[in-house]
Amino acid sequence: MAGFYIKKVIAKSAAKGDASVSFGKGLTIIQGRSDSGKTCVANCIDFIFGGSVDKPFKESAKYDGVTMIVASNDKKGEISLRRDVGKNQVDVSSTIEGIDSGTYDVNYRKGAKNPPLNEVWLKLIGIEQETMIVTNARFEKKRLTWRNLLRVFYLDENRIDDIDSIVEPKHRYMENTLFLSALLYLITGRTFTETDAQEEKKIKDARRTAIKEYVNRKIQDAAGRKEQLEKDLHIFDGADVEEQITQAIAALQETQRKIDRALAESQKILSSILDAEERTAECDILLARYHRLAEQYKADIQRLSLIVEGEEAYQDVPQSEKCPYCDGKIAPRKRISYIASSKVEMERTIAQLSGLEETEHDVEDRKKEIRAELEDLKRQRDALESKIKTELRPQETERQNTVNAYKSYLRIVGEIALIETYATDFGNDLTALENEQNSDKTLEYHPKNYFGDDFATTMSEFANSILKECCYSGLLQAHFNFNTFDIEVNGEDKGTSHGKGYRSYLNTVMILMLRKYLAANAKFDPHIFIIDTPLHGFDDGVDEKMPDSMRAGLYRYFMNHQDEGQLIIIENLDHIPTLDYENHGAVVETFGKGLVPGARYGFLNGVE
């Protein structure tokens, strides 16, 4: 793992005393209130990176220099770099093998006695020798410099909410070509020449040839298909197809209405059948009850007959006047006769049995009538079902086939028109391809032609995975637009419907996508990224509705991906979500301006 990380930044002042900030190897957050010195820390870093001679401090601050200590990720030792305000030299003290101590010039000067500072930074990321990269379409070259690369990994406060791509702004073509060449060198370790362009032209020509063959095959296929379809149309010669379709659809609808009526009538008959079957069952239940009652009446009549017969026989039996045991005299009892009452009861039961038999006959007659009605209903239902099956359904199928046939005619006509349109488009594509080939006769350098075929796809995958992990609200699909070299969300570029807050958020994600790509694929990876105010713009009231989950999700992403290199975040204290940064190994420096207990006032001493 090449690259480096910043260990400490020290603002130098003999009058007020040095002020310093220490950084972790992973995530470092510099948070604070407005005008507390957060951006001054970023300016100090940029100053050591070779920025403007008077950028870091206001004159009233009475600070006159910056020292920055950096360490290599894969080599032992560290480097201390000191630069004074107003000077274009940097004093370097190095214990890293291959990087010499001494005075370095901030800018390259031919024949200068001091080496350029550029050497230090490029050697720290593994670039050991001077490298020339293409800077325009004519293959003119310039030295690869640290400042060329700075846009990759340093997103400052002035660019954080840009509408255009933070990597390739529309209005800076020459600078963009130089930068994209620098980015290509980081990824591939290659500079590209006219020989590469010639090879690229050969590849393009081969692709054009393949495309021509493909387009010509498509035109031939379309012509064959059109010929076959036109043969099919002869079936309908002389027919008024529109009128025929109207009549066929009307006939089909009438048949369907007949089927619906027949089905409704069948349903009504079925309901009547069920009612008749229910009434037949009721008759059967009544007859069974009457039969059991008649049996009971008959048993009662037999019992009463026995009583009468016994009573009549008993009348002729003489009563005993002596006791059979003691031969004593017995006074005879008066006999009670049940004959009369039994006869009355028997006559009443016989009458009931007779009435019950008449009722049984009535129920039997009613049951026969219901069975006759049921048979008639079943015949009606069978007739309807037979009509639906043998007459109406075949008629419906026949008329549906007629409608489909005429619809096929319209489909064929539409398909022929579509084929003709496609054939025209294919012809236009061939013409455009010829024009493109003619315009390509002059070799030109276009850096985007040399990015890998999977670059845009991988960047789109990173865009989706990062935004999902950050809980981006309403996310359907994120996409990396290679033409604009920028991120798009849900089919929109970030400037279409978003204010500064969302633009800052998405520009931050764009830097994270590049960071992830370099960590996985680059030959030379700086392994350091600096983002100044990723949630910038929320204090202007435009994007105040951004969910807290999105803000917290972004910072959780920072914490969860510290293995991809040092990440320095500068943020307003009012914006930053409350999370357990320290327990995730992050370094947090807070400038509270006296309003945050336990926090330092600001970065610089005695500056309010």
Buried (B, 14 or more C-beta within 10 A) or exposed (E): EBBBBBBBBBBBBEEBEBBBBEBBBBBBBBBBBEEBBBBBBBBBBBBBBBBEEEEBBEEEBBBBBBBBBBBBBEBEEBBBBBBBBEEBBBBBEBBBEEBEEEEBBBEBEEEEEBBBBBBBBBBBBBBEEEBEBBBBBEBEBBBBBBBBBBBBBBBBBEBBBBBBBBBBBEEEEEBBBBBBBBBBBBBBEEBBEBEBBEEBBEEBEEEBEEEBEEBEEBBEEBEEBBEEBEEEBEEBEEEEBEEBBEBBBEBBEEBBEBBEEBBEEBEBBBEBBEBBBEBBEBBEEBBEEBEEBBEBBEEBBEEBEEBBEEBEEEEEEEEEEEEEEEEEEEEEEEEEEBBEEBBEBBEEBBEBBEEBEEBBEEBBEBBEEBBEBBEBBBEBBEEBBEBBEEBBEEBBEEBBEBBEBBBBBEEBBEBBEEBEEBBEEBEEBBEEBEEEBEEBEEBBBEBBBBBEEEBBEBBBBBBBBBBEBBBBEEBEEBBBBBEBBBBBBEEEBBBEEBBBBBBBBBBBBBBBBBBBBBBEBBBBBBBBBBBBBBBBBBBEEBBEEBEEBBBBBBBBBBBEBBEBBBBBBBBBBEBBBEBEBEEBEBBBBBBBBEEBEEBBBBBBBBBE
